[in-house]
Amino acid sequence: MRRIWKLTLALLVLLGLAACAGENDAPPLYALGDVERISQSEAFTAELNDLEEVDADTAFALYRLGDSGLVREDLKESAVLRSAGATCEEAAVLVFTSADKAKTAADALQDYLAGQMDSNRDYRPAEIPKLENALVDLRGETLLLVVANDLDAAQNALK
């Protein structure tokens, strides 16, 4: 009988360790510094001095987050770099108060990208493939947006 209890206890310990290991396999949240790391990579055709920082208030308005039912206080912090006008390239990390708010914002960013494609189709047709292949990645309450000439370089900068 003791042997059965010992085996049961050992099995429970192993199951507990396996469950804890699974929790650590989740991808890490994005950090504000990730935007800078992407900008230092070869992802953008725009020169670093052609990229401009956008504050959180402007980002909230630019991405039309209010149209999705979010309020400015839902966006805790952000780091955004975008082209000053020559291209559609940009990188943004947006941090929200909850994962649900970030999910809502991810949908808003898809709408933003669709609008960018519509407005640039005739004006800057060479930018359309960048917009079509843009990365919108949600991790917990953080959201990453990358519109780049070389998306692989941007993703490698995050490793």
BELKA-V76636 format. One line per field, one symbol per residue. phi: phi as a letter, one per 40 degrees, with the letter a starting at -180 (. if undefined). burial: # if it has 24 or more other C-alpha atoms within 12 Angstrom, else .. A space follows every 50 residues. Layout:
BEGIN
phi = ???
burial = ???
END
This chain:
BEGIN
phi = .cccccccccccccccccccccccccccccbdcccccccccccbcccdcc cbcbcccccdcdcfccccgcbdccccaabbbbccicbbcaaabbbbcacc cccccccccccdcccccccbdccbcccddcccbdbbbbbgcbbbbbbacb ccccccccc
burial = ............................####.########.####.... ####.##.##.####..#.#.#.##########...###########... ##########.##..##.........######.################# #..##..#.
END
